[in-house]
């Protein structure tokens, strides 16, 4: 995993804990990434979670410049990225 990808994983884990700073976090992620991998881009962290970097289609209230989908973590029912899609992208996922 690259340094930029590790930063994305750390920011994603903080998301639930710091909702009031969410807009600032997204701005930081946008500056950090700027789609250097092309889109969509997949990567996997040290825990085996697979991420997919996309441009979101939009929301009623706000538009995010970058979206980060991921496979489920231990104890979660599902993630925002399917295990099937992660496997099709070439990752080994349990």
LINWO-V942575 format. One record per backbone hydrogen bond with DSSP energy under -0.5 kcal/mol. NH is the residue of the N-H (numbers start at 1). CO is the residue of the C=O. If there is no record, write none. Layout:
NH,CO  NH,CO
This chain:
6,2  7,3  8,4  9,5  10,6  11,7  12,8  13,9  14,10  15,11  15,12  17,14  18,14  19,16  21,18  22,19  25,21  26,22  27,23  28,24  29,25  30,26  31,27  32,28  33,29  34,30  36,33  38,35  40,53  41,53  43,51  45,49  48,45  51,43  52,69  53,41  54,52  54,67  56,54  64,62  67,54  69,52  69,67  71,50  76,73  80,70  81,70  86,82  87,83  88,84  89,85  90,87  91,86  93,91
